[in-house]
């Protein structure tokens, strides 16, 4: 089973950035809570595109500030 989008996103961020999966909650802020920098964002976006077989536009990336934003984006692109 592939798991929910949340579970997949949690695992992906955890693996890509070596962040404790327990910290990657649905309302976690990427920059404030998870200490993302701009390079982390790029890495995660590339990983998301591969994982979910989608293409994320640059202007959509700019709006992504939280794990929930990622989930909303995935719903919109599904």
Secondary structure, DSSP 8 states (H G I E B T S, - for coil): ----HHHHHHHHHHHHHT--GGG--TT-BTTTTS---HHHHHHHHHHHHHHHT----HHHHTT--BHHHHHHHHHHH-
